[in-house]
Amino acid sequence: MFKNNVGGIDRVVRVVVGLALILCFFLFPTAAYRWLFLIGIIPLATGLLGTCALYSIIGINTCKR
């Protein structure tokens, strides 16, 4: 389906940032814009899947082949 274009450190950073944002969603239940923490699903998914649609559009590839 999609080519892998996210690799190495980029994947690790995306997973860590995604998990941190999702964790903040649960740690701060009274935050005014709590739902914005759910945006962490995007970097988490792109890090786990190894593909990023925006990278495909721009033509970036951090995955070593």
N, C-alpha and C positions, 0 to 999 in steps of 0.2 A: 504494500500500500504506500507507505511513505519511506523514503530513504533515511537512514540514520545520519543526522547532521549535528548532533550534540554529543560531545565526547569528553572523557577525562574529568578534569577539574570542573568544567562547566556543568556536567551532570551532577556532581557532588554538591556544588553550590546551589543548584536549583532544588535538589531534594531537601537540603538543610533549610533553605529559605522557605520553601513550601511547608515543611513540617512546623517550622517556627511560627508562621502566620496562622496555620490551623490550630496550633497549640494556644496561641493568643486568643483565638475565638472562644476557647473553652475556659481560659484563665481569667478573662475579663468579661463576665456576663453582664455587667452594668455599663459597658462602654457605649457611648452615644451611637457610633457608627460601627458597631460590632460586626455586622454583616460584611464589611469591607475586608475583614481578615480571611474570609472565604476565598478571596482571590488567590490565596496560597495553593488552591487546587491546581491552578494552571502551571506554575513552575514545578510542582510536585509531579504532575502527569507528564510534562515534557521531559523532566529529568529521568523518570522511570521508563518511559517509552523510548527515549533517545532521539526523538524527532521534534522539531519545532517548526510550525507553519510559517512564522515570521522569518526565521532563518532561511527557509526555502524561497520566500518571496524576495528577500534582499540578496540572497546568493551567498550566505555565510555558511561555512562548514568547519566545525571545530573537531570533528571526528577524524582521527587518523586512519588512513586506509593503507 
